């Protein structure tokens, strides 16, 4: 079984920072693109940032210059460094990964981690 396990969410004041982590485990052969999505109450899930296996990145306009996505291929882990957080960043953040494993090529999601930006 392949799993994505997220950590690092929580409550932070406006202007603060958080770092999210997402580790993939299981009988994994390779991981292509990894990304972070978020879903705020009453809104659709949206892409926050993505990174390919080669290190190319893509960001939503709303987070450019504030968030940084990175990955450690040896650890099958993706990170999201979030700086200058504001209340509009409040959402459940989900990790996503395109994984080739013993079970085939599939798209996997983490369980989600809550990020709340509030004073």
DSSP file (Angstrom, degrees, kcal/mol; ACC not computed):
  #  RESIDUE AA STRUCTURE BP1 BP2  ACC     N-H-->O    O-->H-N    N-H-->O    O-->H-N    TCO  KAPPA ALPHA  PHI   PSI    X-CA   Y-CA   Z-CA
    1    1 A X              0   0    0      0, 0.0     2,-0.4     0, 0.0    26,-0.1   0.000 360.0 360.0 360.0 134.2    0.0    0.0    0.0
    2    2 A X        -     0   0    0     24,-0.2     2,-0.3    25,-0.1    24,-0.2  -0.824 360.0-178.1 -97.6 134.9    1.2    3.5   -0.9
    3    3 A X  E     -A   25   0A   0     22,-2.2    22,-2.3    -2,-0.4     2,-0.5  -0.970  22.9-152.0-133.3 148.9    0.6    6.3    1.5
    4    4 A X  E     -A   24   0A   0    105,-0.4     2,-0.5    -2,-0.3   107,-0.5  -0.990  17.4-168.1-115.3 124.1    1.2   10.0    1.8
    5    5 A X  E     -A   23   0A   0     18,-2.3    18,-2.4    -2,-0.5     2,-0.2  -0.958   4.6-161.2-119.2 120.6    1.5   11.3    5.3
    6    6 A X  E     +A   22   0A   0     -2,-0.5     2,-0.3    16,-0.2    16,-0.2  -0.628  13.5 168.0 -98.8 155.3    1.5   15.1    5.9
    7    7 A X  E     +A   21   0A   0     14,-2.2    14,-2.7    -2,-0.2   106,-0.1  -0.976  41.5  66.1-154.6 163.0    2.7   17.1    8.9
    8    8 A X        +     0   0    0     -2,-0.3    11,-0.3     1,-0.3    14,-0.0   0.361  60.2 130.0 108.7  -4.9    3.4   20.6    9.9
    9    9 A X        +     0   0    0     12,-0.1     2,-0.3     9,-0.1    -1,-0.3  -0.158  24.7 114.0 -72.7 175.1    0.0   22.4    9.9
   10   10 A X  E     -d  115   0B   0    104,-1.1   106,-2.7   103,-0.1     2,-0.4  -0.983  62.8 -44.0 158.0-165.4   -1.3   24.4   12.7
   11   11 A X  E     +d  116   0B   0     -2,-0.3     2,-0.3   104,-0.2   106,-0.2  -0.849  52.9 169.0-101.8 131.9   -2.4   27.9   13.9
   12   12 A X  E     -d  117   0B   0    104,-2.6   106,-2.1    -2,-0.4     2,-0.1  -0.987  32.4-113.5-142.2 149.8   -0.2   30.9   13.1
   13   13 A X    >   -     0   0    0     -2,-0.3     3,-2.3   104,-0.2    72,-0.2  -0.452  50.9 -80.5 -78.3 154.8   -0.5   34.6   13.3
   14   14 A X  T 3  S+     0   0    0      1,-0.3    72,-0.2    -2,-0.1    -1,-0.1  -0.287 121.3  27.3 -53.8 137.1   -0.7   36.8   10.2
   15   15 A X  T 3  S+     0   0    0     70,-3.7    69,-0.6     1,-0.3    -1,-0.3   0.284 100.6 118.5  90.5  -9.9    2.8   37.4    8.9
   16   16 A X    <   -     0   0    0     -3,-2.3    69,-2.3    69,-0.3     2,-0.3  -0.087  55.9-123.5 -83.2-175.9    4.1   34.1   10.4
   17   17 A X        -     0   0    0     66,-0.2     2,-0.3    67,-0.2    66,-0.2  -0.925  20.1-179.3-131.7 152.3    5.5   31.0    8.8
   18   18 A X  E     - B   0  82A   0     64,-2.1    64,-3.3    -2,-0.3     2,-0.5  -0.980  15.7-146.6-144.0 153.8    4.9   27.3    8.6
   19   19 A X  E     - B   0  81A   0    -11,-0.3     2,-0.3    -2,-0.3    62,-0.2  -0.981  13.3-160.3-124.6 120.8    6.6   24.4    6.9
   20   20 A X  E     - B   0  80A   0     60,-2.6    60,-2.2    -2,-0.5     2,-0.3  -0.753   5.8-165.8 -97.0 145.8    4.5   21.5    5.7
   21   21 A X  E     -AB   7  79A   0    -14,-2.7   -14,-2.2    -2,-0.3     2,-0.3  -0.955   7.5-172.2-128.1 150.4    6.0   18.1    5.0
   22   22 A X  E     -AB   6  78A   0     56,-1.9    56,-2.4    -2,-0.3     2,-0.5  -0.927   6.2-167.2-145.1 117.1    4.6   15.1    3.0
   23   23 A X  E     -AB   5  77A   0    -18,-2.4   -18,-2.3    -2,-0.3     2,-0.4  -0.897   8.9-149.4-110.1 130.9    6.3   11.7    3.0
   24   24 A X  E     +A    4   0A   0     52,-2.8     2,-0.3    -2,-0.5   -20,-0.2  -0.787  21.1 178.2 -95.6 139.4    5.4    8.9    0.6
   25   25 A X  E     +A    3   0A   0    -22,-2.3   -22,-2.2    -2,-0.4     2,-0.3  -0.949  28.2  65.2-139.6 160.1    5.9    5.4    1.7
   26   26 A X  S    S-     0   0    0     -2,-0.3     2,-2.0   -24,-0.2   -24,-0.2  -0.807  98.5 -27.7 125.1-168.3    5.3    1.9    0.3
   27   27 A X  S    S+     0   0    0     -2,-0.3    75,-2.2   -26,-0.1     2,-0.4  -0.522  78.7 171.6 -85.2  74.7    6.6   -0.2   -2.6
   28   28 A X  E     +E  101   0B   0     -2,-2.0    73,-0.3    73,-0.2     3,-0.1  -0.704  27.2 178.4 -95.0 132.2    7.5    2.9   -4.7
   29   29 A X  E    S-     0   0B   0     71,-3.1     2,-0.3     1,-0.4    72,-0.2   0.840  70.8 -18.9 -93.7 -46.9    9.5    2.7   -7.9
   30   30 A X  E     -E  100   0B   0     70,-1.9    70,-3.0    46,-0.0     2,-0.4  -0.990  51.4-141.7-159.0 156.9    9.4    6.4   -8.8
   31   31 A X  E     -E   99   0B   0     -2,-0.3    68,-0.2    68,-0.2     3,-0.1  -0.993  15.6-176.0-125.2 126.6    7.6    9.6   -8.2
   32   32 A X  E     +     0   0B   0     66,-3.0     2,-0.2    -2,-0.4    -1,-0.1   0.636  62.6   3.3 -87.3-114.5    6.9   12.1  -10.9
   33   33 A X  E     -     0   0B   0     19,-0.2    65,-2.2    20,-0.1     2,-0.4  -0.527  63.2-167.9 -77.6 138.3    5.2   15.4  -10.0
   34   34 A X  E     +EF  97  51B   0     17,-2.6    17,-2.9    -2,-0.2     2,-0.3  -0.948  16.5 167.1-119.4 146.0    4.5   16.2   -6.3
   35   35 A X  E     -EF  96  50B   0     61,-2.9    61,-2.6    -2,-0.4     2,-0.4  -0.961  32.7-125.4-153.9 169.4    2.3   19.1   -5.3
   36   36 A X  E     -EF  95  49B   0     13,-3.0    12,-3.0    -2,-0.3    13,-1.6  -0.979  24.8-179.6-120.9 133.6    0.3   20.9   -2.6
   37   37 A X  E     -EF  94  47B   0     57,-3.0    57,-2.9    -2,-0.4     2,-0.3  -0.826   8.5-156.7-121.0 163.1   -3.3   21.8   -3.0
   38   38 A X  E     -EF  93  46B   0      8,-2.4     8,-2.8    -2,-0.3     2,-0.4  -0.993   7.5-162.4-142.9 153.4   -5.6   23.6   -0.6
   39   39 A X  E     -E   92   0B   0     53,-2.1    53,-2.2    -2,-0.3     2,-0.2  -0.950   7.9-163.5-138.2 115.8   -9.3   23.8    0.0
   40   40 A X    >   -     0   0    0      4,-0.4     3,-2.3    -2,-0.4    51,-0.1  -0.596  45.4 -75.4 -91.4 157.7  -10.9   26.6    2.0
   41   41 A X  T 3  S+     0   0    0      1,-0.3    -1,-0.1    -2,-0.2     3,-0.1  -0.283 119.1   6.8 -55.2 128.9  -14.5   26.3    3.4
   42   42 A X  T 3  S+     0   0    0      1,-0.3     2,-0.3    -3,-0.1    -1,-0.3   0.511 113.5 100.3  78.5   4.7  -17.0   26.8    0.6
   43   43 A X  S <  S-     0   0    0     -3,-2.3    -1,-0.3     1,-0.0     2,-0.1  -0.808  74.9-103.7-121.4 162.6  -14.3   26.9   -2.1
   44   44 A X        -     0   0    0     -2,-0.3    -4,-0.4     1,-0.1     2,-0.2  -0.439  46.0 -92.7 -78.7 156.3  -13.0   24.4   -4.6
   45   45 A X        -     0   0    0     -6,-0.2     2,-0.3    -2,-0.1    -6,-0.2  -0.497  50.5-167.7 -67.3 136.7   -9.7   22.7   -4.1
   46   46 A X  E     -F   38   0B   0     -8,-2.8    -8,-2.4    -2,-0.2     2,-0.3  -0.941  25.3-105.3-131.0 151.4   -6.9   24.6   -5.8
   47   47 A X  E     +F   37   0B   0     -2,-0.3   -10,-0.3   -10,-0.2     3,-0.1  -0.563  31.5 176.2 -72.3 132.3   -3.3   24.0   -6.8
   48   48 A X  E     -     0   0B   0    -12,-3.0    12,-2.6     1,-0.4     2,-0.3   0.825  64.1 -24.4 -98.0 -52.4   -0.8   25.9   -4.5
   49   49 A X  E     -FG  36  59B   0    -13,-1.6   -13,-3.0    10,-0.2    -1,-0.4  -0.983  54.8-165.4-161.3 152.8    2.5   24.6   -5.9
   50   50 A X  E     -FG  35  58B   0      8,-2.2     8,-1.9    -2,-0.3     2,-0.4  -0.977   1.7-164.4-142.8 155.0    4.0   21.7   -7.7
   51   51 A X  E     -FG  34  57B   0    -17,-2.9   -17,-2.6    -2,-0.3     6,-0.2  -0.992  14.0-139.4-143.8 132.4    7.4   20.3   -8.4
   52   52 A X    >   -     0   0    0      4,-2.5     3,-1.4    -2,-0.4   -19,-0.2  -0.284  35.4-100.7 -82.6 173.1    8.6   17.8  -11.0
   53   53 A X  T 3  S+     0   0    0      1,-0.3    20,-0.1     2,-0.1    -1,-0.1   0.769 125.3  54.2 -64.5 -24.0   11.1   15.0  -10.4
   54   54 A X  T 3  S-     0   0    0      2,-0.1    -1,-0.3     0, 0.0   -21,-0.0   0.505 123.6-103.4 -88.3  -5.1   13.7   17.3  -12.1
   55   55 A X    <   +     0   0    0     -3,-1.4     2,-0.2     1,-0.3    -2,-0.1   0.473  68.6 146.8 100.4   1.8   13.0   20.2   -9.8
   56   56 A X        -     0   0    0      1,-0.0    -4,-2.5    -5,-0.0    -1,-0.3  -0.532  32.6-155.0 -72.5 139.6   10.8   22.4  -12.1
   57   57 A X  E     -G   51   0B   0     -6,-0.2     2,-0.3    -2,-0.2    -6,-0.2  -0.795  18.0-169.1-120.8 158.7    8.3   24.3  -10.0
   58   58 A X  E     -G   50   0B   0     -8,-1.9    -8,-2.2    -2,-0.3     2,-0.3  -0.989  11.4-169.7-145.2 134.6    4.9   26.0  -10.6
   59   59 A X  E     -G   49   0B   0     -2,-0.3   -10,-0.2   -10,-0.2     2,-0.2  -0.936  27.7-111.9-128.7 148.4    3.1   28.3   -8.2
   60   60 A X    >>  -     0   0    0    -12,-2.6     3,-1.6    -2,-0.3     4,-0.9  -0.511  35.9-118.8 -66.9 146.6   -0.4   29.8   -7.9
   61   61 A X  T 34 S+     0   0    0      1,-0.3     3,-0.5     2,-0.2    -1,-0.1   0.845 111.0  63.0 -58.1 -33.7   -0.2   33.6   -8.4
   62   62 A X  T 34 S+     0   0    0      1,-0.2    -1,-0.3     3,-0.0   -14,-0.0   0.663 111.3  35.2 -69.2 -16.0   -1.5   34.1   -4.9
   63   63 A X  T X> S+     0   0    0     -3,-1.6     4,-2.3   -15,-0.2     3,-2.3   0.463  82.0 127.3-117.0  -4.3    1.5   32.5   -3.2
   64   64 A X  T 3< S+     0   0    0     -4,-0.9     4,-0.1    -3,-0.5    -3,-0.0  -0.298  81.2  15.4 -58.0 133.4    4.3   33.5   -5.6
   65   65 A X  T 34 S+     0   0    0      2,-0.4    -1,-0.3     1,-0.1     3,-0.1   0.282 126.0  59.5  86.6 -11.8    7.2   35.1   -3.6
   66   66 A X  T <4 S+     0   0    0     -3,-2.3    17,-1.8     1,-0.2     2,-0.3   0.707  98.2  51.4-115.3 -36.2    5.8   33.8   -0.3
   67   67 A X  E  <  -C   82   0A   0     -4,-2.3    -2,-0.4    15,-0.2     2,-0.4  -0.792  59.9-165.3-107.6 148.1    5.7   30.0   -0.6
   68   68 A X  E     -C   81   0A   0     13,-2.4    13,-3.0    -2,-0.3     2,-0.4  -0.989   4.7-158.1-133.8 125.2    8.5   27.7   -1.7
   69   69 A X  E     +C   80   0A   0     -2,-0.4     2,-0.3    11,-0.2    11,-0.2  -0.822  21.4 161.0-100.1 141.1    8.1   24.1   -2.7
   70   70 A X  E     -C   79   0A   0      9,-1.7     9,-3.2    -2,-0.4     2,-0.3  -0.946  18.2-153.1-148.7 168.0   11.0   21.6   -2.5
   71   71 A X  E     -C   78   0A   0     -2,-0.3     2,-0.6     7,-0.3     7,-0.2  -0.995  15.5-146.6-147.7 153.9   11.6   17.9   -2.4
   72   72 A X  E >>> -C   77   0A   0      5,-2.9     5,-1.9    -2,-0.3     3,-0.9  -0.930  14.4-169.2-118.1 102.0   14.0   15.3   -1.2
   73   73 A X  G >45S+     0   0    0     -2,-0.6     3,-0.6     1,-0.3    -1,-0.1   0.822  84.7  59.4 -65.2 -30.8   13.9   12.5   -3.8
   74   74 A X  G 345S+     0   0    0      1,-0.2    -1,-0.3    -3,-0.1    -2,-0.0   0.802 114.9  36.2 -67.0 -27.4   16.0   10.2   -1.5
   75   75 A X  G <45S-     0   0    0     -3,-0.9   -51,-0.3     2,-0.2    -1,-0.2   0.375 104.2-126.6-104.3   1.7   13.3   10.5    1.2
   76   76 A X  T <<5 +     0   0    0     -4,-0.6   -52,-2.8    -3,-0.6     2,-0.4   0.906  66.0 138.3  52.0  43.4   10.3   10.6   -1.2
   77   77 A X  E   < -BC  23  72A   0     -5,-1.9    -5,-2.9   -54,-0.2     2,-0.4  -0.945  41.1-163.1-127.4 139.9    9.3   13.8    0.6
   78   78 A X  E     -BC  22  71A   0    -56,-2.4   -56,-1.9    -2,-0.4     2,-0.3  -0.940  11.5-160.7-119.9 145.8    7.9   17.1   -0.5
   79   79 A X  E     -BC  21  70A   0     -9,-3.2    -9,-1.7    -2,-0.4     2,-0.4  -0.867  11.4-159.3-123.5 154.7    8.0   20.3    1.5
   80   80 A X  E     -BC  20  69A   0    -60,-2.2   -60,-2.6    -2,-0.3     2,-0.6  -0.897   7.8-162.3-135.1 107.6    6.1   23.6    1.4
   81   81 A X  E     -BC  19  68A   0    -13,-3.0   -13,-2.4    -2,-0.4     2,-0.6  -0.804  11.9-166.1 -87.9 120.9    7.7   26.5    3.2
   82   82 A X  E     +BC  18  67A   0    -64,-3.3   -64,-2.1    -2,-0.6     2,-0.3  -0.940  10.8 173.9-116.3 116.5    5.0   29.2    3.7
   83   83 A X        +     0   0    0    -17,-1.8   -66,-0.2    -2,-0.6   -67,-0.2  -0.750  59.0  23.6-116.1 164.3    6.1   32.7    4.7
   84   84 A X  S    S-     0   0    0    -69,-0.6    -1,-0.2    -2,-0.3   -67,-0.2   0.898  82.5-166.6  48.5  48.6    4.2   35.9    5.2
   85   85 A X        -     0   0    0    -69,-2.3   -70,-3.7    -3,-0.2     2,-0.3  -0.326   8.7-170.7 -67.3 146.0    1.0   34.0    5.8
   86   86 A X    >   -     0   0    0    -72,-0.2     3,-2.7   -71,-0.1     4,-0.3  -0.887  40.4 -97.2-132.1 165.4   -2.3   35.9    5.7
   87   87 A X  G >  S+     0   0    0      1,-0.3     3,-1.7    -2,-0.3    30,-0.3   0.779 118.6  67.1 -56.3 -27.5   -5.9   34.9    6.7
   88   88 A X  G 3  S+     0   0    0      1,-0.3    -1,-0.3   -48,-0.0   -48,-0.0   0.638  90.7  64.9 -68.5 -12.3   -6.7   34.1    3.1
   89   89 A X  G <  S+     0   0    0     -3,-2.7    -1,-0.3    28,-0.1     2,-0.3   0.511  72.7 119.9 -85.3  -5.2   -4.2   31.2    3.3
   90   90 A X    <   +     0   0    0     -3,-1.7     2,-0.3    -4,-0.3    26,-0.2  -0.445  41.6 106.0 -64.0 124.1   -6.4   29.5    5.8
   91   91 A X  E    S- H   0 115B   0     24,-2.0    24,-2.7    -2,-0.3     2,-0.6  -0.971  76.1 -79.6-177.4 171.1   -7.4   26.1    4.4
   92   92 A X  E     -EH  39 114B   0    -53,-2.2   -53,-2.1    -2,-0.3     2,-0.5  -0.870  47.9-146.8 -89.1 126.8   -6.9   22.4    4.6
   93   93 A X  E     -EH  38 113B   0     20,-3.0    20,-2.1    -2,-0.6     2,-0.4  -0.832  13.1-164.2-101.7 130.9   -3.7   21.6    2.6
   94   94 A X  E     -E   37   0B   0    -57,-2.9   -57,-3.0    -2,-0.5     2,-0.3  -0.924  11.6-140.4-118.0 137.4   -3.4   18.4    0.7
   95   95 A X  E     -E   36   0B   0     -2,-0.4    15,-2.3   -59,-0.2     2,-0.3  -0.729  20.8-171.0 -90.8 144.3   -0.3   16.7   -0.7
   96   96 A X  E     +EI  35 109B   0    -61,-2.6   -61,-2.9    -2,-0.3     2,-0.3  -0.991   5.8 178.0-136.4 144.3   -0.5   15.0   -4.1
   97   97 A X  E     -EI  34 108B   0     11,-2.0    11,-2.8    -2,-0.3     2,-0.8  -0.992  28.8-137.1-149.8 141.0    1.9   12.8   -5.9
   98   98 A X  E     - I   0 107B   0    -65,-2.2   -66,-3.0    -2,-0.3     2,-0.4  -0.867  40.7-176.3 -94.4 109.9    2.0   10.8   -9.2
   99   99 A X  E     -EI  31 106B   0      7,-2.7     7,-2.6    -2,-0.8     2,-0.6  -0.913  29.0-156.5-122.4 133.2    3.6    7.5   -8.1
  100  100 A X  E     +EI  30 105B   0    -70,-3.0   -71,-3.1    -2,-0.4   -70,-1.9  -0.931  38.5 152.2 -99.1 122.0    4.7    4.4  -10.0
  101  101 A X  E >   -EI  28 104B   0      3,-2.4     3,-2.0    -2,-0.6   -73,-0.2  -0.716  64.6 -77.2-136.6-174.7    4.6    1.6   -7.5
  102  102 A X  T 3  S+     0   0    0    -75,-2.2   -74,-0.1     1,-0.3     3,-0.1   0.777 130.1  55.3 -56.1 -26.5    4.2   -2.2   -7.3
  103  103 A X  T 3  S-     0   0    0      1,-0.3    -1,-0.3   -76,-0.3     2,-0.2   0.374 119.5-101.4 -92.9   2.9    0.5   -1.4   -7.7
  104  104 A X  E <   -I  101   0B   0     -3,-2.0    -3,-2.4     2,-0.1     2,-0.6  -0.644  57.5 -36.7 110.6-170.2    0.8    0.5  -10.9
  105  105 A X  E    S+I  100   0B   0     -5,-0.2     2,-0.3    -2,-0.2    -5,-0.2  -0.850  73.1 153.8 -98.1 119.2    0.8    4.2  -11.8
  106  106 A X  E     -I   99   0B   0     -7,-2.6    -7,-2.7    -2,-0.6     2,-0.5  -0.927  46.0-115.7-143.4 164.5   -1.6    6.2   -9.7
  107  107 A X  E     -I   98   0B   0     -2,-0.3     2,-0.3    -9,-0.2    -9,-0.2  -0.910  37.1-164.6-101.8 123.9   -2.4    9.6   -8.3
  108  108 A X  E     -I   97   0B   0    -11,-2.8   -11,-2.0    -2,-0.5     2,-0.4  -0.845   7.2-160.0-116.6 150.2   -2.2    9.7   -4.5
  109  109 A X  E     -I   96   0B   0     -2,-0.3  -105,-0.4   -13,-0.2   -13,-0.2  -0.947  14.5-130.2-124.9 145.4   -3.5   12.2   -2.0
  110  110 A X        -     0   0    0    -15,-2.3  -105,-0.2    -2,-0.4     3,-0.1  -0.290  33.5-104.1 -80.2 176.6   -2.6   12.8    1.7
  111  111 A X        -     0   0    0   -107,-0.5   -17,-0.1     1,-0.1  -106,-0.1   0.624  63.1-110.5 -81.2 -13.1   -5.2   13.1    4.4
  112  112 A X        -     0   0    0      1,-0.1     2,-0.4   -17,-0.1   -18,-0.2   0.160  21.7-133.1  96.4 145.1   -4.9   16.8    4.6
  113  113 A X  E     - H   0  93B   0    -20,-2.1   -20,-3.0  -106,-0.1     2,-0.3  -0.999  21.2-122.0-135.9 133.9   -3.5   19.2    7.3
  114  114 A X  E     - H   0  92B   0     -2,-0.4  -104,-1.1   -22,-0.2     2,-0.5  -0.568  22.3-171.2 -80.6 131.2   -5.3   22.3    8.6
  115  115 A X  E     -dH  10  91B   0    -24,-2.7   -24,-2.0    -2,-0.3     2,-0.5  -0.990   6.1-176.4-118.6 122.0   -3.5   25.6    8.3
  116  116 A X  E     -d   11   0B   0   -106,-2.7  -104,-2.6    -2,-0.5     2,-0.6  -0.979   9.5-166.5-122.8 123.6   -5.2   28.5   10.2
  117  117 A X  E     +d   12   0B   0     -2,-0.5     2,-0.3   -30,-0.3  -104,-0.2  -0.929  34.6 131.6-111.1 111.2   -3.9   32.0   10.0
  118  118 A X              0   0    0   -106,-2.1    -2,-0.1    -2,-0.6   -32,-0.0  -0.993 360.0 360.0-159.3 148.3   -5.5   34.2   12.6
  119  119 A X              0   0    0     -2,-0.3  -106,-0.1  -106,-0.2    -1,-0.1   0.418 360.0 360.0 -93.4 360.0   -4.6   36.7   15.3
